[in-house]
Amino acid sequence: MNSSTAGSVASPPSSGATQDVVLETRSLSKDYRDFWGRRKVRALKGLNLEVRRGEIFGLLGPNGSGKSTTIKLMLGLLFPTTGHALAFGKDATDVSNKERIGYLPEESYLYKFLNAEETLDFYGRLFNMSADRRRQRVNELIQMVGLDWAKRRQLKEYSKGMTRRIGLAQALINDPELILLDEPTSGLDPIGTREMKDLILELRKQGKTVLMCSHLLADVQDVCDRIAILHQGELKELGRVDSLLTVQDVTQMRTTKLSKEAEDEIRAVVARHGGEVLGVENPTTTLEDLFLNIVRDSEARPGRRAQEKV
Amino acid sequence: MPIEYEILPFLDWLLPTVGERYGALLQFAASFAILATLGLLVWYLFAAIRLGPSEGFYAVAKVVFNAFSQDLPGFSLRRTFALARLAIQESVRKRVFVAFIVFVIVLLFANWFLDDNNPNPGRLYLGLVMTTSNYLLLVLTLFLSAFSLPTDIKNRTIYTIVTKPVRPSEIVLGRVIGFASVGTAMLALMCVTSYFFVLRGLNHTHEIAATEMAPTGEPGANSWKGRTSFDAHHRHEEVIIENGQGVTNLEMGHWHQVTVEGEGDQRRFVVGPHQGMLRARVPVYGKLGFLDRAGQPAAEGISVGDEWVYRSYIEGKTQSTAIWTFRGVVEPKFPNGLPMEINLGVFRTHKGNIEQTVLGELFIVNPNERAKFRRSEVIPFSSREFEPLEMFLKREINGVDARGKLVPVDLFRDLTDNGALEIHIRCAEPGQYFGMAQRDVFLKASDRTFMMNFLKGHISIWLQMLMVTSLGVMFSTFLTGPVAMLGTFASIVLGYFSNFVVKVFDGMFQGPDALKRFVRELFGIPEEAGVPGGGPLESFVRMLRQANQTSDLELGIAQRPAEYLDVGFMLVVRLFVQLLPDFKKFDNSAYVTYGIDVEPNLLAAQIVTALSFVLVTSLIGYFFLKTRELAA
């Protein structure tokens, strides 16, 4: 299959619609140094990218490619070696930016001795929210992440998925404009993953901007508008998901079930037009859809057992 | 009770006095300015090495500018208290109150190791509870404050905080307030428990059997003499009752009032509760001056060779005199006369009768040379070396007129000059010496309540706890937990022994060497000052070689490098010690133990010093946290 994809070269930073740019990096580099100041690792090399308002931006790459480093630089958890990281047009370390940002770290990093209500209440206080508003928001978020039944249990008793959901709730406590999610689906089962992805899409519908980084490609493909691919600290690819993934020189057609004669006739028509039929087969669903359907069915009809399909 | 430093009125301590002292406020401001300047210079140096001169300057300037333009205006008490609340929740859920249980266990088993026959059980009990509370609380806050932030950084829970609009100052102050609150709650529990422990432990009474009492005076005078029963490990051998009311003698630091109830066969001798063990005497101090053995004014008394130079001495049976000048001696303050307390040291050049005390004599002098009556009669007394001697100078006293005759005078009318009065003390025995310091003799204006004084003693513990907390949090902003704990502990030890550290430093620069002379002049070190033995390296070598501190140490070619290393190290320690508060001066437990009221001036100065220290350490912690890469 000769496939070529469009939008394969990383485009230079746009200076046009800067008012729509929420996050921006300009030649951003980060070196990790030892105690004596000698460079140990060059984690990021001259990164230029922009994240626009209202989009879901995916940052992909294998382990150690610089994804988490980029997010941490944007949040001021790390300081750039060279270059700049800007949020809402201001330096990333500007503390006023944090009023408008929510962050879910790659592990939830919450205080295990607090319960869910106390956790969200604590983070709400950090935004100077009034008591009433805080109480309302805490209840909303606990309902949203489906942990009402466990809200009084200390987080040390939570499973990984539950902790992840509270982590997401604390990221949304201030109803932020910009949400940074570091490996949001990490540790979640397929149902949790689907819910997380639905939530991310819902955030976009609300006009929020989401930057998520992940090495789980399927998750990114499902939700992101644009992606950047990092490898060894360098930007290798940048563009819209649909553009990057569209195979331009192949036409795909989906029909209802056809007879053998109809298939042969179609092959002849394609050949007459100078084309070539590359394959005719029944399409497959995704394993995720299969799993979700089975789980829903099981919840609707408990006790039914499966038979192996050969 | 020795008080080795002067306690000034609060405003005199705080504000400058032209020609005399700079005042604490000016000293704090100067120290702060010097520390800030040096800190910025060192910071710039490090930044310039890493980033280059101009980038380094920009990096430092940006942080300082942001501190004033963003962090200061945006500081939020609500966020600070939220973080403080988190610190409290963390401490409580990690069972910090186990420390209180340890405290209770110590008290419960105290009787196993307290000396039943101690001559002053009041001091023993008070010393136990104050010391235990102090050390337990300091250890607790040391661990809490030093480990909390490094644990957050290691576990990365700090990420979810610093990615909110939280200023580093709020993180630092939030922890200080939070752990101080935990410490305050613990201290309050310890204070209440200690108070009732002391009351209960000292509570006792005696009985007096009728057979132990013999009538004195005329028949029907209701006067008696006898002794009490043996209870609580002691007996009062003298009970003197006149007209139905009396007192026991002073035994184990206390006495009892005794009353007679009933008559004939129904007569009972009722012993009241103990008195004198739990007190808060309010001393009025005078200014001490001396006359030498020829009767001439002298700056100080004689040194008898004691290493501890707290007291100087007057020679017995000479004109050598110690003179205390008191002011504000007026009738409303001292109705009926002058209660006073004398704490003298005694130096014997010959043993004499060792079971007898050394005799002294005391008289009052009117400072006004033109007064009709210049002095009172001589009042003899027996010195007490290890216990305070309480005397009461009655208002109606005998004065000496111009002809040398004794006539009855009024102490306030005839022997004071606008409230000023001198008390002269001499030693009456040849070959013996009395030692005294300014605060060894004082007038007792009144007693304040013991409970209030007990509370004031605990306030000083609270202040120490506050400073340790702020030190621990400051160190934890840039060090790991164990190292922060060691740093805080070292600071406490250096704070307690700051005088000794200065003496070691001063001792290293004695001698004719030109460089040493230069350093002496630079630091204003007097000649012959300090202690011999050198710094830590030299002391270590002396230890290995079993050489004493004063002998010459020949190290050959290693001599100079060792000396320079020691000098370099001790210079840093000496400068560091300058920045630390003297923790000894925050220890008011001796006041409580010895039953002397903690002066409000002292407490006010301690509070201001502690709060200033907390402010400075919080600022230092803020800058360290602000410039730290938390995710590195």
Interface residues (C-beta under 8 A of the other chain):
Chain A: Y32 G37 K72 L75 G76 L77 L78 F79 D94 V95 S96 K98 E99 I101 Y103 P105 E107 Y109 L110 Y111 F113 L114 E118 F122 Y123 R125 L126 F127 N128 G167 Q170 N174
Chain B: I49 R50 Q70 D71 G74 S76 R78 R79 F81 A82 L83 R85 L86 Q89 E90 R93 K94 N155 R156 T157 Y159 T160 I161 V162 T163 K164 P165 V166 R167 E629 L630 A631 A632
